[in-house]
């Protein structure tokens, strides 16, 4: 029978055995996630996602809008537009030829250029067969107002002129040039013309060769970007070598995606390695040993591997911005290991006993931080949900590594360095807030300053403020859009109907309204499928109008026959040929034609039992968005889509919502802390609350508009800042320098990681980083001021033994 004196030793031995088994089980988990990471990155060779649209929220009101936006984005993703210009058309062609030769030498990345001329003529032949049902808007109006004699005179001028409207057949097959006028109306939608086998567009005195470049792979593929950019740069150099004074402008999704990828890679190195170097330096100054540094790095490595593995299981692709944000994880995950190692400096107890004493505080610190990260997962932004999962899982893995492995791996007692001793000793010189006149006056002054700053806060949720492409790329994109009159990808009309023909009719009714805005110069133009394929109803109406105004007895055709001295037989035969009912033109024919290639994304087809299409707009002035939105009112099945406005509105709503989430998180954290700290719970949360209010006040004083990402950072300030309050309340004695050393090292490393986000070129991350920098620095500075009065009890739960006194 075990004696009473041996019972504690028996329990200790049993506890160590359980701890050992858990440590071995955790080793199996770590090996599993390591193998999973090796498989994903080395065997499957997955690449990070770089599509910025993947960060944006899905369309909340209508899934079809999201599909329409995706189709517009996919249509633009594979294409790159290059303009090669010169004052002399011949030299512009020479420079363009040099550029094209470089692209043709890399067929694995660029599709070959389409030959111009014969293919287009052959494609137009299908429309020529339906010319009796195709009328330009100008001819449709002229048929209502001009006399038969005027139409006959126009036909005679077409016969006498060697130039004039484009035509495919003989003059007698289209004597009134109706098909030529229809073609001219289609050509007026773009300034691009064919000349000498090239696509030409003029801008002032410059003549540009338009080179449409199509990629063979996705523009957001990291592998594609790495391969394509050097070829594009070589092509640019070749064009400038051939014609040194030529002007080149390139615009395309791949250029912006490549810049974002390169920037993110640089920032991963700067933030991740910079913060890691800072942490290693701080650890060396504190412990003067490589072993504590190795242990902390081990916890960070396991946390990162776990975060990657679980995130890859939950999400098909990790966004590069998630990895940039995750690089700052090292500033949080190392808190647990540092707190354990700092406590060991002044505690001679068994390692397992030390860890058991620390576990309640460490568990609360981890749980409250994960709760804060969970707030990120409540947002509609897929990128932020990834960040929340990545960071939350990483913290849990790092915490378990510290809890289960450190007591076994930390077998040598670390010696306290002079740096650590001096830094930890500063705690006793920190002022404490007491119930006296000075504290009241200080509190009133702080409240007034905070109130004035917060009252000056404004908000700006415009998603364009988060644009981080360099000015030269944005300038080139705008200039190409202006020269080519390209449609705006973010604003368009979405139409739906129960049938294909009803959909085309709705497009035609919308186009009538848009023609008014074009005439008022409030809109540059538009693109619609019904411009190329009129509804069957419109085709029948146009055929009837032609039959009544041109081909009827004593109409324009008879007047033309008389002017040509042709007899009734000629007029009869021509009437029979021109007025014969044509087979209605169908959308399927248009989709099968190469003429539809630039516009196919406008036709969404049948989705969920409805037919849907897009009417794209060019020359959109943001000052005229309200009149454009008004055009959809009163038209059944027509919706105005402004993706920029929609995302900005979503960000605004969720900014307000996240404000309430921050308040709710404070309540949740209070409830988590109350069972352990009771009446001292406010001391844990007060420094964080003050830091959050001060951060908002600083933004108000600086005139910095409040955005969603500022509120998200306030969540993390809560999750991390209360850790310092927990550590100090767990060790309330002012002479306990090791708890303060742990807080200082944790806060400094957090500032190194999240503070470096303030240097990011990505506006969202920069706003996040600046908020964290101000908030965490404030918590660090004021947390000791809210400590328990000297001689007061520790937390109302059982108080831990002094870390400076061996047990």
CORVEN-V964912 format. One line per field, one symbol per residue. phi: phi as a letter, one per 40 degrees, with the letter a starting at -180 (. if undefined). Layout:
BEGIN
phi=???
END
This chain:
BEGIN
phi=.ccdcccdccccccccccccccccccccccccccccccccccccfcbccbcccccccccccaccccccccccccccccbbbbbbbacbcccccccccccccccccbccbbcccccchccccccccccdcbccbbbcccccccccbcccccccccccccccccchccabbcdccaccfccccccccccccbccbcafgbcbabagccbbccbcbbccbcccccccccccdcccccccccccccbdccbbbbaiccccccccccccccccccccccccccccccccccbfaccdccccccccccccccccccccccbcbccccccccccccccbccdccccccccccbbccddcccccccddccccccccccdccccccccccdccccdccdcccdccccccccccbdcccccbcccccccccccccccccccbcbcacccccccccccccccccccccbbabccccccbccdcccccccccccccfcccccbabbbaacacccccccccccccccdcccccgcaciabaccccbccdcccccccccccccbbcdgccccccccccfcccccccccccccccdccdcbcdccccccccdcbcccbcgcbfgbcbabbcbbgcbccbcccccccccgbcgbbcbbcccccccccccccccccccccccccccdcccddcbfccdccccdccccccccccccccccgcccbdccccccccdcccccdcccdcccbcccccccccccccccccccccccccccccccdcccccccccccccccddcbdccbccddgcccdcccccccccbcb
END
